[in-house]
């Protein structure tokens, strides 16, 4: 079991997602920005390794506008060595990496133009992980997408587009239950049609349930992952007290997290904390998980 958090470390004075306006694009501007983003990403990973936080979600903005036609820079070649070095660090320290494209990536859209742009964005995400030379356990997670007034047809459209994706994307793509449209049961049906692994989001399941309890849901989703996919990934969070429906908590609810670990034992999983204070909650979760037999300290690996 590995514990992680997404995209930003609030304890470090840099961001791996620096960007600039599209109107001011130049190859030189892009290269300057990517160089700083990679430097910051490496710093975050070193912080995480020191603190036994071995799971991290890299933000989509690592290479700004990479999937946009305006991007003419050969960033894979220019930054080949920094990407390889980051990948080497990840592998040497037994870390797990994921990515999660923004909500505009919708492969079941009815508009072919939206699908085309979505696939281009997925190619970019896969290229980032390939540049790091990470294996197929480094995943890209997406939602099913829109319903468009006909859920069955929309699920079939997802399966149709999925079947035509590049192999570089297929080896990494997983689908996640969401908080309003597609339940875990819906995602499991898509898995039966396509073979795509299902990433279980605990909070979304609470907001948009489909009958199974959490322990059963972990078991059902975990069964969709093959050996080459690695240990199943889980997104975990709790609702913000008094907040609107679907809003994530600011910090880890220690008691709830302890209950979650107890309830799901002995299933192994890598847990991404979608909690707003990022590494602060990850540090607290690692402290709790140290008492769990599924969590191994780096020196024990």
Buried (B, 14 or more C-beta within 10 A) or exposed (E): BBBBBBBBBEEBEBBBBBBBEEEEBEEEBBBEBBEBBBEBBBBBBEBBBEBBBBBBBBBBBBBBBBBEEEBEBEBBEBBEEBBEBBBEBBBEBEBBBBBBBEEEBBBBBBEEEBBEBBBBBBBBBBBBBBBBBBEBBBBBBBBBBBBEEEBEEBBBBBBEBBEEBEEBBBBBBBBBBBBEBBBBBBBBBBBEBBEBBBBBBBBBBBBBBBEBEBBEBBBBBBEBBEEEBBBBBBBBBBBBEEEEEBBBBEBBBEEBBBEBBEEBEEBBBBBBBBBBBBBBBBBBBBEBBEEBEBBBEEEEE
